[in-house]
Amino acid sequence: MATRFVRLTDHPLFSGALVLAFLAVLVLPGQTLLAQEAGADEDVTYTRDIAPIIQQNCQICHRPASVAPMSFMDYRDVRRYARRIKDQVARRLMPPYHYDTGNGIQDLKNDWRLSEEEIDAIVTWVDNGTPEGDLADMPEAMVWRDEQMWQQEDRLGPPDHVIKTLPFDVPADGGDMWWRPVVPTEMTSERWIRAMEVRPSFPAGRQVVHHANPKLLRLKDDGDYQPLGNLSEYAMGKIGEIVPEDAARLIKPGDKIEWDTHYYPMGYEVPGDQIELGIWFYPEGFEPQFTQNLRLYPLQGDIFLEPGGTSMTQGFYRWDHPVRIDSFQPHGHVHLHGMQIKAIYPDGKQEMLSMVSDFDARWHHSYIFDDDKAPLLPTGTVLVMTGWYENTADNPLTDSEMFYSRGSRTVDEMSHAWIAVSHLDEEGLERIETEREAKSKVTSEDGDGSN
């Protein structure tokens, strides 16, 4: 996802994790919490309290051979950027995970958000002068590999199968470029997919890839290939797709991948660039209860942003069978300020399912609901998607003196959501509801001290 950017660099457009990580730490100065306001313990040291937070939440990016421009591997490094860290953490800009706290379903997989206690500890530590503490309290150092890793590799191991784009030469200069090669999957047997991840080349590819979407194609009886939706979708900052344990996506021998790839030149040549799709399979013989798919759900309406202006779009969708919403990912460019999904049930009840009110185009996340909290929508439920856009001086990523409209270029604006849906039947819906009620009852009894 390349970004229009006019105040902080000579180049009007930027893309890639190296630049975005730098900006995420340095831009948007503002007011932060004071230690006494946070109410945290004043006896906070780096070795005992702060180092574990940094290791678990920051070093994945802030280390040598990773995407951030500064390292947080030791006390001196962290102390050097302490006030900037405090500012970004207190305003929940770092870690860069912009799902609302308190709005919509809060139980998410791979949730990057810090707890209030962790935020309070960092604020207090900085306000108290960044004391180092007793070296004996320092946790054992995290061991990070130097080479590029799949982001899901720590949990799932290396992918079982990798599919690459054909090589593409990205020039140093020019405008938006689209590359749509069709490549074989080279599958030799039918397999059910449990997780997927798109990985641009590192480091140069991450700078020039705006998005990369692998679309699955399947051969029909008439000899033509039928598109079956996306296996995954990549935009800046995204990890990948994880399928719930009772669902899966099927890939067959003879299937092909059509890559919808959008490049933007960044001032240097990237010859023969290739993007990879990593796939993790369920064990052979696995049969899922439900099938899941990922697709783009559009929001309709004009996006006309005059200087200093705002805009809004909405989209509506209704299935003819029960479904489970497994994940939600807003998509827009630098003017998208927020996006919400809401359910209107057949009985008229309305429920906000998910809200991202401070969207940041430099970090795209697929917000994956916990298995027992993913919303269940009975037949006839209407999904309402709403997006809000801002082209004002308060938006640091736009030139608010220019006009913008809907379009596919980097400088244009977009309006859609990527949503992963498990397709149920009435029996499956009832079974999931019954299982959840039983788990809820057990949890409630345990909380009351019952056996």
C-alpha positions in Angstrom: 0.0 0.0 0.0 2.0 3.0 -1.1 1.1 6.3 0.5 0.8 9.9 -0.5 3.1 11.8 1.7 4.2 15.5 1.3 5.5 16.9 4.5 8.1 14.5 5.8 10.1 13.4 2.8 11.1 14.9 -0.6 9.5 11.9 -2.4 5.7 12.4 -2.5 5.0 8.7 -2.3 6.3 6.0 -0.1 5.8 2.3 0.5 7.3 -0.4 2.6 8.0 -1.4 6.1 11.3 0.4 6.5 9.8 3.8 5.9 6.5 3.2 7.6 8.2 1.9 10.8 10.4 5.0 11.0 7.4 7.3 10.5 5.3 5.3 13.0 7.8 6.2 15.7 8.6 9.7 14.8 5.5 11.5 13.4 2.4 12.9 15.1 3.8 14.5 18.3 1.2 15.2 20.8 0.1 15.0 24.4 0.7 11.8 26.4 -0.2 10.4 29.8 1.7 11.5 32.9 2.9 8.9 35.3 0.7 10.2 38.1 -2.3 10.1 35.8 -1.5 6.6 34.7 -1.6 5.4 38.3 1.2 2.9 37.8 3.8 1.7 40.3 6.5 4.4 40.5 9.1 1.7 41.1 9.5 0.6 37.5 12.8 -0.4 36.0 13.9 -1.4 32.5 15.4 -4.8 33.4 12.4 -6.1 35.4 9.4 -4.3 33.9 10.1 -2.8 30.5 12.5 -5.3 28.8 9.9 -8.1 28.7 7.4 -5.7 27.1 9.9 -4.6 24.5 11.0 -8.2 23.8 7.5 -9.5 23.3 6.0 -6.6 21.4 8.7 -4.5 19.7 11.8 -6.5 18.8 10.0 -8.5 16.1 10.4 -5.3 14.0 13.0 -3.3 16.0 16.1 -5.4 15.5 18.9 -5.9 13.0 17.7 -7.5 9.7 14.1 -6.6 10.3 11.9 -3.9 9.0 12.3 -1.0 11.5 15.1 1.6 11.1 16.2 1.5 14.8 17.0 -1.4 17.1 15.5 -1.9 20.5 17.8 -4.8 21.5 19.4 -3.3 24.5 18.8 -0.8 27.2 20.8 2.0 25.6 18.9 1.7 22.4 15.5 1.9 24.1 16.5 4.7 26.4 17.6 6.8 23.4 14.1 6.7 21.9 12.3 6.6 25.3 10.1 9.7 24.9 9.1 8.9 21.4 8.2 5.4 22.5 6.2 6.8 25.4 4.3 9.1 23.1 3.4 6.4 20.5 2.5 3.8 23.1 0.4 6.1 25.2 -1.7 7.1 22.1 -1.9 3.4 21.0 0.0 4.2 17.8 2.5 1.5 18.7 2.4 -1.4 18.4 0.7 -0.5 15.1 -2.6 -2.3 15.6 -5.6 0.1 15.2 -8.6 -2.0 16.3 -10.8 0.0 18.6 -10.6 -0.7 22.3 -14.2 -0.9 23.7 -16.0 -0.9 20.4 -17.1 -4.2 18.8 -15.9 -7.7 19.5 -12.7 -7.5 21.5 -11.5 -11.1 21.5 -9.1 -11.4 18.7 -6.3 -13.8 17.6 -2.8 -12.4 17.3 -3.9 -9.1 19.1 -1.0 -6.7 19.1 -2.5 -4.2 21.5 -0.7 -3.5 24.8 -2.6 -3.8 28.0 -3.3 -0.7 30.1 -0.9 -2.0 32.7 1.9 -2.3 30.1 1.2 1.2 28.8 1.2 2.6 32.3 4.5 0.9 33.0 6.2 2.4 30.0 4.8 5.9 30.7 5.9 5.7 34.4 9.4 4.4 33.5 10.0 7.3 31.1 8.6 9.9 33.4 10.8 8.6 36.2 14.0 9.1 34.1 14.3 5.6 32.5 16.0 3.8 35.4 17.9 0.7 34.2 17.5 -1.5 37.4 19.2 -4.6 38.6 20.9 -6.5 35.8 20.0 -9.7 37.6 16.3 -9.0 36.7 17.0 -8.9 33.0 15.1 -11.6 31.1 17.0 -13.9 28.8 17.6 -12.4 25.4 15.2 -13.3 22.6 17.0 -15.2 19.8 16.0 -13.9 16.4 17.1 -15.4 13.1 18.9 -13.1 10.7 17.2 -14.2 7.5 13.8 -13.2 6.4 11.1 -15.3 8.2 7.5 -16.1 7.4 5.6 -14.1 10.0 3.6 -17.2 11.0 6.6 -19.5 11.1 7.1 -19.3 14.8 3.7 -20.8 15.4 3.2 -23.0 12.4 6.7 -23.8 11.2 7.8 -23.2 7.6 5.0 -23.3 5.0 4.2 -26.7 3.4 4.0 -25.2 -0.1 5.2 -22.0 -1.8 3.9 -20.4 -5.0 5.8 -17.6 -6.6 4.9 -14.9 -9.1 6.8 -14.7 -12.4 9.8 -12.3 -12.2 8.9 -8.6 -12.8 11.3 -5.7 -13.4 10.3 -2.7 -11.4 12.0 0.5 -12.8 13.4 3.2 -10.6 10.9 5.8 -11.8 7.4 6.0 -13.1 3.8 5.7 -12.0 1.6 2.9 -10.8 2.2 -0.5 -12.4 0.0 -3.6 -12.4 1.4 -7.1 -13.0 -1.1 -10.0 -13.3 0.8 -13.2 -14.2 -1.0 -16.6 -14.1 1.1 -19.4 -12.6 0.4 -23.1 -11.8 0.0 -24.2 -8.2 2.0 -27.4 -8.9 -0.3 -29.3 -6.5 -0.2 -33.1 -6.9 -3.2 -33.9 -4.7 -6.2 -32.2 -3.1 -5.4 -30.5 0.2 -7.3 -28.4 2.7 -5.7 -25.1 3.6 -5.4 -23.9 7.2 -3.3 -20.8 6.8 -1.8 -18.5 4.1 0.7 -15.7 3.9 1.9 -13.5 1.1 5.5 -12.4 1.4 7.1 -9.7 -0.8 10.9 -10.0 -1.4 13.1 -8.4 1.3 14.1 -5.7 1.5 13.5 -4.1 -1.9 10.2 -5.8 -2.7 8.6 -4.5 0.5 9.3 -1.0 -0.6 7.7 -1.2 -4.0 4.7 -3.6 -3.5 1.5 -1.7 -3.1 -0.6 -4.9 -2.9 -0.5 -8.5 -4.0 -3.6 -10.7 -4.2 -3.4 -14.3 -5.2 -6.7 -15.4 -6.9 -7.5 -19.1 -7.2 -8.5 -20.4 -10.6 -10.1 -23.8 -11.2 -10.6 -25.6 -14.5 -14.2 -26.1 -15.6 -15.6 -28.9 -17.8 -15.7 -26.5 -20.8 -12.0 -25.9 -20.6 -12.1 -22.4 -19.1 -10.8 -21.4 -15.7 -13.3 -20.1 -13.1 -12.1 -17.6 -10.4 -12.9 -18.9 -6.9 -11.9 -15.9 -4.9 -8.7 -14.9 -3.2 -6.5 -17.3 -1.1 -5.1 -14.3 0.6 -4.6 -10.5 0.2 -1.4 -8.6 0.9 -1.1 -4.9 1.7 1.5 -3.1 3.8 1.9 -4.5 7.3 -0.3 -7.5 7.0 0.5 -11.0 8.4 -1.8 -13.4 6.6 -4.9 -15.5 6.8 -5.6 -18.1 9.5 -8.6 -20.4 9.0 -10.6 -21.6 12.1 -10.0 -25.3 13.0 -13.5 -26.4 11.8 -13.2 -24.8 8.4 -10.8 -24.8 5.5 -10.2 -23.8 1.9 -9.6 -26.4 -0.8 -6.9 -26.4 -3.4 -6.7 -29.0 -6.2 -4.3 -30.3 -8.8 -4.6 -28.3 -12.0 -5.6 -25.1 -10.1 -3.8 -21.9 -11.0 -3.0 -18.6 -9.3 -3.7 -15.3 -10.9 -1.7 -12.7 -9.1 -3.2 -9.2 -9.0 0.0 -7.2 -8.2 0.3 -3.5 -7.9 3.8 -1.9 -7.9 4.9 1.7 -7.3 8.5 2.7 -8.2 10.5 4.1 -5.3 13.6 5.6 -7.0 15.7 2.5 -7.5 15.4 -0.5 -9.8 14.2 -3.9 -8.5 15.1 -6.4 -11.2 13.3 -9.8 -11.4 11.1 -9.2 -8.3 9.1 -12.1 -7.2 6.4 -12.4 -4.5 5.7 -15.6 -2.6 2.5 -17.2 -1.3 3.2 -19.6 1.6 0.5 -22.2 2.3 0.1 -24.4 5.4 -2.1 -27.5 5.0 -4.2 -29.6 7.3 -3.0 -33.2 7.6 -3.9 -35.5 4.7 -7.3 -37.0 5.2 -8.7 -34.0 7.1 -12.3 -33.1 6.3 -13.6 -29.7 7.5 -17.0 -29.2 8.8 -17.4 -26.0 6.8 -15.8 -24.2 3.8 -14.4 -20.7 4.2 -13.6 -18.1 1.6 -12.1 -14.6 1.5 -13.5 -12.0 -0.8 -13.7 -8.2 -1.3 -16.9 -6.6 -0.2 -17.3 -3.2 -1.8 -18.7 0.0 -0.3 -20.7 2.0 -2.8 -21.0 5.7 -3.3 -18.8 8.5 -4.6 -15.6 9.4 -2.8 -15.1 13.1 -3.6 -12.7 14.8 -1.3 -12.3 18.5 -1.9 -9.6 20.4 0.0 -10.4 20.2 3.7 -13.3 17.9 2.9 -14.7 14.6 4.3 -16.7 11.8 2.8 -18.6 8.5 3.7 -19.4 5.3 1.9 -21.6 2.3 2.8 -22.1 -1.2 1.6 -24.7 -3.9 2.4 -24.6 -7.6 2.0 -27.0 -10.5 2.9 -26.4 -14.2 2.6 -29.1 -16.8 1.7 -27.7 -19.1 4.4 -26.2 -18.8 7.9 -22.6 -17.7 8.0 -19.8 -17.0 10.5 -17.6 -13.9 10.1 -14.1 -15.1 10.8 -12.1 -11.9 10.1 -12.5 -8.3 9.0 -9.9 -6.1 7.2 -10.6 -2.5 6.2 -9.0 -1.4 3.0 -8.4 2.1 1.9 -5.6 4.6 1.1 -4.4 7.5 3.1 -7.7 9.2 3.4 -9.6 6.4 5.0 -10.1 7.4 8.6 -12.3 4.6 9.9 -14.4 1.6 9.0 -17.1 -0.3 10.8 -19.1 -3.4 10.2 -22.5 -3.9 11.8 -25.1 -6.7 11.7 -28.9 -6.1 11.4 -30.5 -9.4 12.5 -33.8 -10.7 11.1 -35.6 -9.7 14.4 -34.4 -6.1 13.9 -31.7 -6.1 16.5 -28.5 -4.3 15.6 -25.0 -5.1 16.8 -21.6 -3.5 16.0 -19.2 -6.3 15.2 -16.0 -4.4 14.5 -14.7 -0.9 14.5 -11.4 0.7 13.4 -11.8 4.4 14.0 -8.1 5.4 13.5 -7.2 3.5 10.3 -3.5 3.8 9.2 -2.8 2.9 5.6 0.8 2.0 6.5 -0.4 -1.0 8.5 -3.1 -3.4 7.1 -4.4 -6.0 9.5 -6.8 -8.9 9.1 -8.6 -8.7 12.5 -9.3 -12.4 13.2 -12.0 -13.1 15.8 -11.4 -15.8 18.5 -13.1 -19.0 17.6 -15.8 -18.7 20.2 -16.4 -15.0 19.6 -16.6 -14.9 15.8 -20.1 -13.5 15.0 -22.8 -15.9 13.8 -25.2 -14.4 11.4 -28.5 -16.4 10.8 -30.1 -16.4 7.4 -31.4 -13.0 6.4 -29.0 -11.0 8.5 -27.8 -7.8 6.7 -24.1 -6.8 7.1 -23.7 -3.0 7.0 -20.2 -1.7 6.2 -19.4 2.0 6.7 -16.3 4.0 5.8 -15.2 7.5 6.6 -12.6 9.6 4.8 -10.7 12.8 5.7 -8.8 15.2 3.5 -8.0 17.9 6.1 -5.0 19.4 7.7 -5.4 17.0 10.6 -4.5 14.2 8.3 -0.6 14.2 8.1 -0.5 11.8 5.1 -2.4 13.9 2.6 -2.0 17.2 0.8 -5.2 18.7 2.0 -5.1 21.5 -0.6 -5.7 19.0 -3.4 -8.9 17.1 -4.7 -9.1 13.3 -4.5 -11.6 10.8 -5.7 -12.2 7.0 -6.0 -9.7 5.1 -8.1 -7.0 2.4 -8.3 -3.9 4.6 -8.3 -1.8 5.1 -5.2 -3.0 8.8 -5.0 -6.6 7.8 -5.4 -8.9 6.5 -2.7 -10.5 3.1 -2.2 -13.5 1.7 -0.3 -13.9 -2.0 0.5 -13.5 -4.6 3.2 -11.8 -8.0 3.0 -13.9 -10.5 5.0 -13.4 -14.2 5.6 -16.6 -16.1 5.9 -17.4 -19.7 6.9 -20.5 -20.9 5.2 -22.8 -22.8 7.5 -26.1 -24.7 7.3 -28.9 -24.5 9.8 -27.6 -27.7 11.6 -24.1 -26.3 11.8 -25.3 -22.9 13.1 -27.3 -24.7 15.9 -24.4 -26.9 16.8 -21.9 -24.0 17.2 -24.5 -22.0 19.3 -25.0 -25.0 21.5 -21.3 -25.6 22.0 -20.7 -21.9 22.8 -23.5 -22.0 25.4 -22.0 -25.1 27.0 -18.6 -23.5 27.2 -20.1 -20.2 28.6 -21.9 -22.2 31.3 -18.8 -24.0 32.4 -16.8 -20.7 32.5 -19.6 -19.1 34.5 -19.7 -22.0 37.0 -15.9 -21.9 37.4 -16.0 -18.2 38.0 -18.6 -18.8 40.8 -16.4 -21.4 42.4 -18.6 -24.3 41.4 -17.2 -27.7 40.5 
